[in-house]
Amino acid sequence: MIYLNNNTEAQQVFIPRTGIEEHGPLELSLRSTVDMSVVLKTKISDIGTSALYYRTAIVLPDGCPDGSYEYELASDGHIISSGTVTVGEYRRDHVTVYDKSEEYEQYEQEQ
């Protein structure tokens, strides 16, 4: 899970490496899990300071809504990393709790 602030400033991002070798330029895309629209598609470059993560900086577009997104990191058309991104902070204003008690009755078997 990657967490991003919802602003239009450059943010440092660590994207997990999967061990799949890249064969060309890296392209990152974010897709909304609500309406499946692509909100960001950009070429990125890895700073290369980690064997576990791609370290890069991205800028979110203006007006990007808070919420959950799926990311895909591709190289030459092949997906090399994917996962989820949370943009902004969720507020727990409208939490509904369903609490139902269960009762069980056991019957004795007749012989």
C-alpha positions as CSV (number, residue, x, y, z in Angstrom):
1,M,0.0,0.0,0.0
2,I,1.3,3.4,-1.0
3,Y,0.0,6.5,0.8
4,L,0.0,9.9,-1.0
5,N,-1.0,13.4,0.2
6,N,-3.6,15.0,-2.0
7,N,-1.7,18.0,-3.3
8,T,-0.1,19.1,-6.5
9,E,3.5,19.2,-5.1
10,A,6.1,16.6,-6.0
11,Q,6.0,13.7,-3.6
12,Q,8.6,11.0,-3.0
13,V,7.2,7.5,-3.7
14,F,8.6,4.1,-2.9
15,I,7.2,1.4,-5.3
16,P,8.0,-2.2,-4.3
17,R,10.2,-4.1,-6.7
18,T,8.9,-7.5,-7.7
19,G,12.0,-9.0,-9.2
20,I,10.8,-8.6,-12.8
21,E,13.4,-7.0,-14.9
22,E,12.5,-3.7,-16.7
23,H,13.2,-3.5,-20.4
24,G,12.7,0.2,-21.1
25,P,11.3,3.4,-19.7
26,L,9.1,3.1,-16.6
27,E,5.5,4.3,-16.8
28,L,3.2,4.7,-13.8
29,S,-0.6,4.8,-14.0
30,L,-3.2,5.3,-11.3
31,R,-6.7,4.0,-11.8
32,S,-9.7,4.9,-9.6
33,T,-11.3,1.9,-7.9
34,V,-14.7,3.7,-8.1
35,D,-15.2,4.5,-11.8
36,M,-12.1,2.8,-13.2
37,S,-10.9,6.0,-14.8
38,V,-7.2,6.6,-15.2
39,V,-6.3,9.8,-13.2
40,L,-2.5,9.7,-13.8
41,K,-0.3,8.2,-16.5
42,T,3.3,9.4,-16.4
43,K,6.8,8.4,-17.2
44,I,9.0,8.1,-14.1
45,S,12.7,7.5,-13.5
46,D,14.1,5.4,-10.6
47,I,16.7,7.2,-8.5
48,G,18.2,3.7,-7.9
49,T,19.1,3.8,-4.3
50,S,17.3,0.6,-3.2
51,A,17.2,-3.0,-4.4
52,L,13.7,-3.4,-2.8
53,Y,11.9,-0.3,-4.1
54,Y,11.7,2.0,-7.1
55,R,12.3,5.4,-5.6
56,T,10.8,8.3,-7.6
57,A,8.8,11.5,-7.3
58,I,5.3,12.1,-8.8
59,V,2.9,15.0,-9.0
60,L,-0.8,14.3,-8.7
61,P,-3.2,16.2,-11.1
62,D,-5.2,19.1,-9.7
63,G,-8.6,18.0,-8.5
64,C,-7.7,14.4,-7.9
65,P,-10.3,13.1,-5.4
66,D,-9.4,11.4,-2.1
67,G,-9.8,7.6,-2.2
68,S,-8.4,4.3,-3.2
69,Y,-6.6,3.7,-6.5
70,E,-4.8,0.9,-8.2
71,Y,-1.3,1.5,-9.6
72,E,0.5,-0.2,-12.3
73,L,4.2,0.3,-13.0
74,A,5.0,-0.9,-16.6
75,S,8.2,-1.2,-18.6
76,D,7.9,-1.5,-22.4
77,G,4.2,-2.4,-22.0
78,H,4.8,-5.2,-19.4
79,I,3.5,-4.7,-15.9
80,I,6.4,-5.1,-13.4
81,S,4.7,-3.9,-10.2
82,S,1.1,-3.3,-9.2
83,G,-0.8,-2.6,-6.0
84,T,-3.0,-0.1,-4.2
85,V,-2.6,3.6,-3.4
86,T,-4.5,5.7,-0.9
87,V,-4.8,9.4,-1.8
88,G,-5.6,11.8,1.0
89,E,-6.9,10.8,4.4
90,Y,-10.1,9.0,5.1
91,R,-12.5,10.3,7.7
92,R,-14.6,7.9,9.7
93,D,-17.7,10.1,9.8
94,H,-20.2,7.6,8.5
95,V,-19.2,4.3,10.0
96,T,-22.0,1.8,10.4
97,V,-21.6,-1.1,12.7
98,Y,-23.7,-4.2,12.3
99,D,-23.9,-6.0,15.6
100,K,-26.2,-9.0,15.7
101,S,-26.1,-11.5,18.5
102,E,-26.4,-15.1,17.5
103,E,-28.2,-17.7,19.6
104,Y,-27.8,-21.4,19.0
105,E,-29.9,-24.2,20.4
106,Q,-28.8,-27.8,20.7
107,Y,-31.2,-30.7,20.5
108,E,-30.5,-34.1,21.9
109,Q,-30.7,-37.0,19.6
110,E,-33.5,-39.5,20.3
111,Q,-32.5,-43.2,20.5
